[in-house]
Amino acid sequence: MKTLWIIPALVSALFATTYPTPEVGSQIESSQIMVKVDLIKDDNSTVNLLSGDEYIELKSGANVSAVADTITSNLPAAGTYIGVEYTVKKIKTKAKIVIDSTTYYTRETNVSSGNGWNLTTDASKYGYTEMEPSFTDKNRITFTKPLVISNADATIYFVNQFGPIQMEWSSSLDPKGVHWIGNEQYYTGILPQEPKKKISLDINYTNGTSSKTNKLTILTDANNSILGAHLSRPSNFALEGSFFKDGEDIESGYKVDIHISDSSKEQFLRIKAKIDCENGTYELKQPIYLLKNNGTTNTLPDIPQGYGLQMSGTATCKTIHLRQ
């Protein structure tokens, strides 16, 4: 029997940042995604799991998501798989947002990423806004441990966790000119083994009392070996990275490679950290490097002028409980 487990959570935000917090009454009623998903075999050939030709609902608070159901029904034949590749084609969102006690609604319209959405205050025009990325949003992930599928049984783990509603404006803090409505993305991914623990730490760049922060989440097995990771991008993000690319265990910690977000998949961020779960602390083992996919460059990432990297801080380590 082929099965798939998920960590249920709130709906996805692909490229979100934050402006003033939406008020009580704000709701993302539906968020749908058109995404192509392929497993990568040990000979580097691919096997398609999801064609990306139809929209799939990302359910909020449901025990099983439509994405998980679809991937479960399309698991491939026996073989050894070393990674996964997924390409986001389109998304669409149906949401109502309350700002300064006024309710704004998404409308039936099609836009390109980066262009403003023309919201409406007329509830009768409430509908889906469809967005097509202006770039190829493709992410290729190397499994830290291969996925072996036999004829008798297979298990893939689709995990996700998302936070509060976020909005991003095109040019000003005008609710009628947003170009993103979604939820802050803590982590998401497809894993070859069951995650047992979640390690979270903040990557902080500081300038006096000002700071710019990204949250790195590392998922591990029961033996604390890394299975996957994700770098969240909240409103004041300092690093242009998000989806996991590759990683491995290092002495008392982890090396994590993160795709550069949105427009460039040719570069990635490398983060090395020593983790002390007993005392709830972490220490970065090096500055965070920006590298080409072929590993030929090794430079510091482009960070806000005047900000310096905080090399240590607080880490949280929690057990994950899966629900079917």
Buried (B, 14 or more C-beta within 10 A) or exposed (E): EBEBBBBBBBBBBBBBBBBEEBBEEBBBBBBBBBBBBBBBBEEEEBBEBBBBEEBBBBBBEBEBBBBBBBBBEBBBEEBEBBBBBBBBBBBBBBBBBBBEEEBBBBBEBEBEBBEBBEBBEEEEEBBBBBBBBEEEBEBBBBBBEBBEBEEEEBBBBBBBBBBEBBBBBBEEEEBBBBBBBBBBBBBBBBBBBBBBBBBBBBBBBBEEEEBBBBBBBBBBBEEBBBBBBBBBBBBBBBBBBBBBBBBEBBEEBBBBBBBBBBEEBEBBBBBBBBBBBEEEBBBBBEBBBBBEBEEEEEEEBEBEEEBEBBEBBEBEBEEBEEEE
